[in-house]
Amino acid sequence: MTERTLTAKQQLFLEALVSEEAMGDLRTAMNIAGYSSTTKAIDVARQLRKEIREAAETLLAMYSPKAVLSLTGVLDDPSSLGARN
């Protein structure tokens, strides 16, 4: 299967989507990438469904170990720094 070429705007959107600024919010990422305010988020999501899924899977792979260790740390010691009721 050949990989399709993304436009500069699509690539910028995908980078923005996983940035600290957008934090996964499609509309914020669309604004950063320069999409019109009249462009529907669902249309962009449909066009880039595969790439959005791949970006999310990459983030999940990167942060899963840290999340698991943090959760088990709180389970082992609920009074640990940062844990809230």
C-alpha positions in Angstrom: 0.0 0.0 0.0 1.4 3.4 -0.9 1.5 6.2 1.5 -0.4 9.3 0.5 1.1 12.7 0.4 -0.4 15.2 2.9 -0.7 18.9 2.2 1.3 21.3 4.3 -1.9 22.3 6.1 -2.8 18.7 6.9 0.7 18.0 8.2 0.6 21.2 10.3 -2.8 20.1 11.6 -1.5 16.7 12.7 1.5 18.3 14.4 -0.7 20.8 16.2 -3.2 18.2 17.2 -0.6 16.4 19.4 1.1 19.6 20.6 0.8 21.1 24.1 -1.1 24.0 22.7 -4.0 22.0 21.1 -3.7 18.9 23.4 -5.8 16.8 21.1 -8.6 19.4 20.4 -9.4 19.2 16.7 -10.8 22.8 16.4 -7.7 24.3 18.1 -5.4 22.3 15.9 -7.4 23.4 12.8 -7.1 27.0 13.9 -3.3 26.6 14.3 -3.0 25.0 10.9 -4.9 27.8 9.2 -8.2 26.0 8.4 -11.2 28.3 7.9 -13.6 28.7 10.8 -16.3 27.4 8.5 -14.5 24.1 7.9 -16.2 21.3 9.8 -14.0 19.4 12.2 -15.8 16.2 11.1 -14.7 16.7 7.5 -11.0 17.1 8.6 -11.3 14.1 10.9 -12.7 12.0 8.1 -10.0 13.0 5.7 -7.2 12.3 8.2 -8.8 9.5 10.1 -5.9 7.1 9.6 -3.2 9.7 10.4 -5.1 10.9 13.5 -5.4 7.3 14.7 -1.6 6.7 14.1 -0.7 9.9 16.0 -2.9 8.8 19.0 -1.4 5.4 19.0 2.1 6.8 19.1 1.2 9.1 22.0 -0.4 6.1 23.8 2.8 4.1 23.3 4.9 6.9 24.5 3.0 7.7 27.7 1.4 4.4 28.7 4.3 3.2 30.8 4.5 6.5 32.7 0.7 6.5 33.3 0.7 2.9 34.5 3.5 3.6 37.0 1.8 6.8 38.2 -1.5 4.9 38.7 0.1 2.0 40.6 2.1 4.5 42.7 -1.1 6.2 43.8 -2.8 2.8 44.4 0.1 1.8 46.6 0.3 5.1 48.4 -2.9 7.2 48.1 -1.2 10.0 50.1 1.6 10.4 47.6 2.4 13.8 46.2 -0.1 14.9 43.6 -2.8 12.3 44.5 -6.2 13.9 45.2 -9.4 12.4 46.7 
